[in-house]
Amino acid sequence: MDFNTYQQITRKDAKYPDIGNNFIFPTLGLVEEAGEVTGKIKKLIRNQNKFTPADLNEEDKSKVIIEMGDELWYLSALASELGVTLNEVAEKNLEKVADRVNRGVTQGAGDNR
């Protein structure tokens, strides 16, 4: 499945206040789900002493993947609210990274490297 197909499918089922004119709701959902992914990883470290991907079994991975999918859903909703496709988001990101690689500024901090 490609990003645009995913975005079209998820948009059909999206239900939240003022859909089509509300970038706040999907932004909050995206942050919430990022916290849930972080929590899953934290608990793997705390409860099972699993620090690397090689330490994870399929059940561990599945739990993280499910939360990552929720992040993708909200990212898709945010892109839709902004009137862009996930493909456009991905392409812009690759352009940004390639530019940084070409200029030798992939390390460091800040948006304008």
Backbone as JSON Lines, residues from 0, in Angstrom:
{"i":0,"aa":"M","n":[0.85,-1.17,0.0],"ca":[0.0,0.0,0.0],"c":[0.9,1.24,0.0]}
{"i":1,"aa":"D","n":[0.51,2.24,-0.74],"ca":[1.27,3.49,-0.72],"c":[0.62,4.48,0.25]}
{"i":2,"aa":"F","n":[1.34,5.53,0.55],"ca":[0.86,6.52,1.52],"c":[-0.45,7.16,1.1]}
{"i":3,"aa":"N","n":[-0.58,7.52,-0.16],"ca":[-1.8,8.21,-0.58],"c":[-3.02,7.32,-0.46]}
{"i":4,"aa":"T","n":[-2.88,6.05,-0.79],"ca":[-3.99,5.12,-0.64],"c":[-4.37,5.01,0.84]}
{"i":5,"aa":"Y","n":[-3.37,4.86,1.69],"ca":[-3.61,4.79,3.13],"c":[-4.37,6.04,3.59]}
{"i":6,"aa":"Q","n":[-3.92,7.21,3.14],"ca":[-4.54,8.46,3.56],"c":[-5.99,8.53,3.1]}
{"i":7,"aa":"Q","n":[-6.27,8.1,1.9],"ca":[-7.65,8.12,1.4],"c":[-8.55,7.19,2.22]}
{"i":8,"aa":"I","n":[-8.04,6.02,2.55],"ca":[-8.83,5.05,3.33],"c":[-9.09,5.57,4.74]}
{"i":9,"aa":"T","n":[-8.05,6.09,5.38],"ca":[-8.24,6.55,6.76],"c":[-9.13,7.78,6.82]}
{"i":10,"aa":"R","n":[-9.11,8.59,5.79],"ca":[-9.94,9.8,5.79],"c":[-11.43,9.47,5.78]}
{"i":11,"aa":"K","n":[-11.79,8.37,5.12],"ca":[-13.2,7.96,5.05],"c":[-13.77,7.66,6.43]}
{"i":12,"aa":"D","n":[-12.93,7.14,7.33],"ca":[-13.39,6.72,8.65],"c":[-13.09,7.74,9.74]}
{"i":13,"aa":"A","n":[-12.45,8.84,9.4],"ca":[-12.05,9.83,10.41],"c":[-13.29,10.52,10.99]}
{"i":14,"aa":"K","n":[-13.35,10.59,12.3],"ca":[-14.45,11.26,13.01],"c":[-13.84,12.09,14.14]}
{"i":15,"aa":"Y","n":[-13.93,13.39,14.01],"ca":[-13.54,14.29,15.08],"c":[-14.16,15.65,14.81]}
{"i":16,"aa":"P","n":[-14.21,16.52,15.82],"ca":[-14.89,17.8,15.66],"c":[-14.34,18.65,14.51]}
{"i":17,"aa":"D","n":[-15.24,19.24,13.75],"ca":[-14.91,20.19,12.68],"c":[-13.88,19.62,11.69]}
{"i":18,"aa":"I","n":[-14.06,18.34,11.36],"ca":[-13.14,17.69,10.42],"c":[-13.1,18.49,9.12]}
{"i":19,"aa":"G","n":[-11.93,18.64,8.6],"ca":[-11.72,19.43,7.39],"c":[-11.31,20.86,7.7]}
{"i":20,"aa":"N","n":[-11.4,21.23,8.98],"ca":[-11.01,22.58,9.38],"c":[-10.46,22.57,10.81]}
{"i":21,"aa":"N","n":[-9.71,21.51,11.13],"ca":[-9.26,21.34,12.51],"c":[-7.93,20.6,12.53]}
{"i":22,"aa":"F","n":[-6.83,21.33,12.51],"ca":[-5.54,20.66,12.58],"c":[-5.09,20.42,14.02]}
{"i":23,"aa":"I","n":[-5.81,21.0,14.98],"ca":[-5.44,20.82,16.38],"c":[-5.7,19.39,16.85]}
{"i":24,"aa":"F","n":[-6.88,18.85,16.53],"ca":[-7.23,17.51,17.0],"c":[-6.22,16.45,16.54]}
{"i":25,"aa":"P","n":[-5.91,16.35,15.23],"ca":[-4.93,15.34,14.84],"c":[-3.53,15.6,15.37]}
{"i":26,"aa":"T","n":[-3.18,16.87,15.6],"ca":[-1.87,17.17,16.18],"c":[-1.8,16.64,17.61]}
{"i":27,"aa":"L","n":[-2.86,16.86,18.37],"ca":[-2.9,16.33,19.74],"c":[-2.87,14.81,19.75]}
{"i":28,"aa":"G","n":[-3.58,14.19,18.82],"ca":[-3.57,12.74,18.72],"c":[-2.19,12.21,18.37]}
{"i":29,"aa":"L","n":[-1.5,12.91,17.49],"ca":[-0.15,12.5,17.09],"c":[0.8,12.52,18.28]}
{"i":30,"aa":"V","n":[0.72,13.57,19.06],"ca":[1.58,13.68,20.24],"c":[1.22,12.61,21.28]}
{"i":31,"aa":"E","n":[-0.08,12.39,21.46],"ca":[-0.52,11.36,22.4],"c":[0.02,9.99,22.0]}
{"i":32,"aa":"E","n":[-0.11,9.67,20.73],"ca":[0.35,8.36,20.27],"c":[1.87,8.23,20.32]}
{"i":33,"aa":"A","n":[2.58,9.33,20.09],"ca":[4.04,9.29,20.23],"c":[4.4,8.93,21.68]}
{"i":34,"aa":"G","n":[3.63,9.47,22.62],"ca":[3.84,9.11,24.02],"c":[3.56,7.65,24.29]}
{"i":35,"aa":"E","n":[2.56,7.09,23.6],"ca":[2.25,5.67,23.81],"c":[3.37,4.78,23.25]}
{"i":36,"aa":"V","n":[3.93,5.14,22.11],"ca":[5.08,4.39,21.58],"c":[6.23,4.48,22.57]}
{"i":37,"aa":"T","n":[6.49,5.67,23.06],"ca":[7.56,5.87,24.02],"c":[7.32,5.04,25.28]}
{"i":38,"aa":"G","n":[6.08,5.0,25.74],"ca":[5.75,4.21,26.92],"c":[5.98,2.72,26.72]}
{"i":39,"aa":"K","n":[5.63,2.22,25.53],"ca":[5.87,0.79,25.24],"c":[7.36,0.49,25.31]}
{"i":40,"aa":"I","n":[8.18,1.35,24.69],"ca":[9.62,1.14,24.69],"c":[10.17,1.24,26.11]}
{"i":41,"aa":"K","n":[9.7,2.23,26.87],"ca":[10.16,2.4,28.25],"c":[9.87,1.15,29.08]}
{"i":42,"aa":"K","n":[8.67,0.6,28.91],"ca":[8.31,-0.59,29.69],"c":[9.1,-1.82,29.28]}
{"i":43,"aa":"L","n":[9.46,-1.91,27.99],"ca":[10.33,-3.01,27.56],"c":[11.69,-2.92,28.25]}
{"i":44,"aa":"I","n":[12.19,-1.7,28.38],"ca":[13.47,-1.5,29.05],"c":[13.34,-1.76,30.55]}
{"i":45,"aa":"R","n":[12.34,-1.15,31.17],"ca":[12.17,-1.25,32.62],"c":[11.8,-2.65,33.08]}
{"i":46,"aa":"N","n":[10.81,-3.25,32.41],"ca":[10.26,-4.52,32.89],"c":[10.99,-5.75,32.38]}
{"i":47,"aa":"Q","n":[11.62,-5.63,31.19],"ca":[12.2,-6.82,30.59],"c":[13.67,-6.65,30.21]}
{"i":48,"aa":"N","n":[14.24,-5.5,30.55],"ca":[15.65,-5.24,30.27],"c":[15.98,-5.42,28.78]}
{"i":49,"aa":"K","n":[15.06,-4.96,27.92],"ca":[15.24,-5.06,26.47],"c":[15.61,-3.68,25.94]}
{"i":50,"aa":"F","n":[16.86,-3.56,25.48],"ca":[17.39,-2.27,25.06],"c":[17.57,-2.13,23.56]}
{"i":51,"aa":"T","n":[17.58,-3.23,22.82],"ca":[17.85,-3.16,21.39],"c":[16.78,-3.91,20.61]}
{"i":52,"aa":"P","n":[16.61,-3.62,19.33],"ca":[15.62,-4.37,18.53],"c":[15.87,-5.88,18.55]}
{"i":53,"aa":"A","n":[17.13,-6.28,18.65],"ca":[17.44,-7.72,18.69],"c":[16.88,-8.39,19.94]}
{"i":54,"aa":"D","n":[16.64,-7.61,20.99],"ca":[16.1,-8.15,22.24],"c":[14.6,-8.44,22.16]}
{"i":55,"aa":"L","n":[13.92,-7.89,21.16],"ca":[12.47,-7.97,21.1],"c":[11.99,-9.25,20.44]}
{"i":56,"aa":"N","n":[10.9,-9.79,20.98],"ca":[10.24,-10.92,20.32],"c":[9.1,-10.36,19.45]}
{"i":57,"aa":"E","n":[8.4,-11.23,18.77],"ca":[7.34,-10.78,17.85],"c":[6.2,-10.07,18.59]}
{"i":58,"aa":"E","n":[5.88,-10.53,19.78],"ca":[4.81,-9.88,20.55],"c":[5.21,-8.45,20.93]}
{"i":59,"aa":"D","n":[6.47,-8.3,21.38],"ca":[6.97,-6.96,21.71],"c":[6.87,-6.04,20.49]}
{"i":60,"aa":"K","n":[7.37,-6.52,19.37],"ca":[7.35,-5.72,18.14],"c":[5.92,-5.37,17.74]}
{"i":61,"aa":"S","n":[5.03,-6.34,17.85],"ca":[3.63,-6.11,17.46],"c":[3.01,-4.99,18.27]}
{"i":62,"aa":"K","n":[3.28,-4.96,19.57],"ca":[2.72,-3.91,20.43],"c":[3.23,-2.53,20.01]}
{"i":63,"aa":"V","n":[4.5,-2.43,19.66],"ca":[5.07,-1.15,19.23],"c":[4.51,-0.78,17.86]}
{"i":64,"aa":"I","n":[4.41,-1.74,16.97],"ca":[3.9,-1.49,15.62],"c":[2.46,-0.97,15.66]}
{"i":65,"aa":"I","n":[1.65,-1.54,16.53],"ca":[0.26,-1.09,16.65],"c":[0.22,0.38,17.05]}
{"i":66,"aa":"E","n":[1.04,0.78,17.99],"ca":[1.08,2.19,18.39],"c":[1.65,3.06,17.28]}
{"i":67,"aa":"M","n":[2.63,2.57,16.55],"ca":[3.17,3.32,15.42],"c":[2.1,3.54,14.36]}
{"i":68,"aa":"G","n":[1.24,2.54,14.18],"ca":[0.14,2.68,13.24],"c":[-0.82,3.78,13.66]}
{"i":69,"aa":"D","n":[-1.06,3.9,14.96],"ca":[-1.91,4.99,15.45],"c":[-1.26,6.34,15.17]}
{"i":70,"aa":"E","n":[0.06,6.41,15.32],"ca":[0.77,7.65,14.97],"c":[0.59,7.98,13.5]}
{"i":71,"aa":"L","n":[0.72,6.96,12.66],"ca":[0.55,7.17,11.22],"c":[-0.85,7.66,10.9]}
{"i":72,"aa":"W","n":[-1.87,7.13,11.59],"ca":[-3.24,7.55,11.36],"c":[-3.38,9.05,11.63]}
{"i":73,"aa":"Y","n":[-2.87,9.51,12.77],"ca":[-2.98,10.92,13.1],"c":[-2.12,11.8,12.19]}
{"i":74,"aa":"L","n":[-0.96,11.31,11.77],"ca":[-0.15,12.05,10.81],"c":[-0.91,12.2,9.49]}
{"i":75,"aa":"S","n":[-1.57,11.14,9.08],"ca":[-2.38,11.18,7.87],"c":[-3.51,12.19,8.01]}
{"i":76,"aa":"A","n":[-4.18,12.2,9.16],"ca":[-5.26,13.16,9.39],"c":[-4.73,14.59,9.37]}
{"i":77,"aa":"L","n":[-3.57,14.82,9.97],"ca":[-2.98,16.15,9.98],"c":[-2.63,16.6,8.56]}
{"i":78,"aa":"A","n":[-2.06,15.69,7.78],"ca":[-1.75,16.03,6.38],"c":[-3.02,16.4,5.63]}
{"i":79,"aa":"S","n":[-4.08,15.63,5.84],"ca":[-5.36,15.93,5.18],"c":[-5.87,17.3,5.59]}
{"i":80,"aa":"E","n":[-5.79,17.62,6.86],"ca":[-6.24,18.93,7.33],"c":[-5.45,20.06,6.68]}
{"i":81,"aa":"L","n":[-4.17,19.81,6.4],"ca":[-3.32,20.83,5.78],"c":[-3.43,20.84,4.26]}
{"i":82,"aa":"G","n":[-4.2,19.89,3.72],"ca":[-4.4,19.84,2.28],"c":[-3.22,19.29,1.51]}
{"i":83,"aa":"V","n":[-2.44,18.43,2.16],"ca":[-1.3,17.79,1.5],"c":[-1.42,16.28,1.64]}
{"i":84,"aa":"T","n":[-0.7,15.57,0.8],"ca":[-0.71,14.11,0.88],"c":[0.48,13.63,1.69]}
{"i":85,"aa":"L","n":[0.35,12.41,2.21],"ca":[1.49,11.8,2.91],"c":[2.66,11.62,1.96]}
{"i":86,"aa":"N","n":[2.38,11.36,0.68],"ca":[3.48,11.26,-0.29],"c":[4.24,12.57,-0.36]}
{"i":87,"aa":"E","n":[3.51,13.7,-0.35],"ca":[4.18,15.0,-0.38],"c":[5.04,15.2,0.87]}
{"i":88,"aa":"V","n":[4.51,14.8,2.02],"ca":[5.25,14.92,3.28],"c":[6.54,14.1,3.18]}
{"i":89,"aa":"A","n":[6.43,12.87,2.71],"ca":[7.6,12.0,2.6],"c":[8.61,12.57,1.6]}
{"i":90,"aa":"E","n":[8.13,13.05,0.47],"ca":[9.03,13.62,-0.54],"c":[9.75,14.84,-0.01]}
{"i":91,"aa":"K","n":[9.03,15.73,0.68],"ca":[9.66,16.93,1.25],"c":[10.73,16.55,2.26]}
{"i":92,"aa":"N","n":[10.45,15.52,3.06],"ca":[11.42,15.08,4.04],"c":[12.68,14.55,3.37]}
{"i":93,"aa":"L","n":[12.5,13.75,2.32],"ca":[13.67,13.23,1.59],"c":[14.48,14.36,0.96]}
{"i":94,"aa":"E","n":[13.79,15.37,0.43],"ca":[14.49,16.53,-0.14],"c":[15.3,17.25,0.93]}
{"i":95,"aa":"K","n":[14.71,17.45,2.09],"ca":[15.38,18.14,3.19],"c":[16.63,17.37,3.62]}
{"i":96,"aa":"V","n":[16.48,16.05,3.8],"ca":[17.6,15.24,4.24],"c":[18.71,15.21,3.17]}
{"i":97,"aa":"A","n":[18.33,15.06,1.9],"ca":[19.32,15.05,0.83],"c":[20.08,16.37,0.79]}
{"i":98,"aa":"D","n":[19.38,17.48,0.98],"ca":[20.03,18.78,0.99],"c":[21.04,18.86,2.14]}
{"i":99,"aa":"R","n":[20.67,18.36,3.3],"ca":[21.59,18.38,4.44],"c":[22.8,17.49,4.19]}
{"i":100,"aa":"V","n":[22.57,16.34,3.58],"ca":[23.69,15.44,3.25],"c":[24.62,16.14,2.27]}
{"i":101,"aa":"N","n":[24.06,16.75,1.24],"ca":[24.86,17.44,0.22],"c":[25.68,18.59,0.81]}
{"i":102,"aa":"R","n":[25.14,19.25,1.81],"ca":[25.83,20.36,2.45],"c":[26.69,19.92,3.64]}
{"i":103,"aa":"G","n":[26.64,18.61,3.98],"ca":[27.44,18.09,5.08],"c":[26.99,18.57,6.44]}
{"i":104,"aa":"V","n":[25.67,18.75,6.61],"ca":[25.17,19.25,7.89],"c":[24.1,18.31,8.47]}
{"i":105,"aa":"T","n":[24.35,17.02,8.4],"ca":[23.36,16.08,8.93],"c":[23.47,15.94,10.45]}
{"i":106,"aa":"Q","n":[24.55,16.41,11.03],"ca":[24.67,16.4,12.49],"c":[24.43,17.79,13.01]}
{"i":107,"aa":"G","n":[24.15,17.88,14.27],"ca":[23.88,19.18,14.87],"c":[22.42,19.35,15.16]}
{"i":108,"aa":"A","n":[22.01,20.57,15.42],"ca":[20.62,20.83,15.79],"c":[20.1,22.04,15.03]}
{"i":109,"aa":"G","n":[18.8,22.13,14.98],"ca":[18.16,23.3,14.36],"c":[17.52,22.97,13.04]}
{"i":110,"aa":"D","n":[16.48,23.71,12.72],"ca":[15.75,23.5,11.48],"c":[16.53,23.95,10.26]}
{"i":111,"aa":"N","n":[17.35,24.97,10.42],"ca":[17.99,25.59,9.26],"c":[19.45,25.18,9.12]}
{"i":112,"aa":"R","n":[19.71,23.88,9.28],"ca":[21.09,23.39,9.11],"c":[21.43,23.38,7.65]}
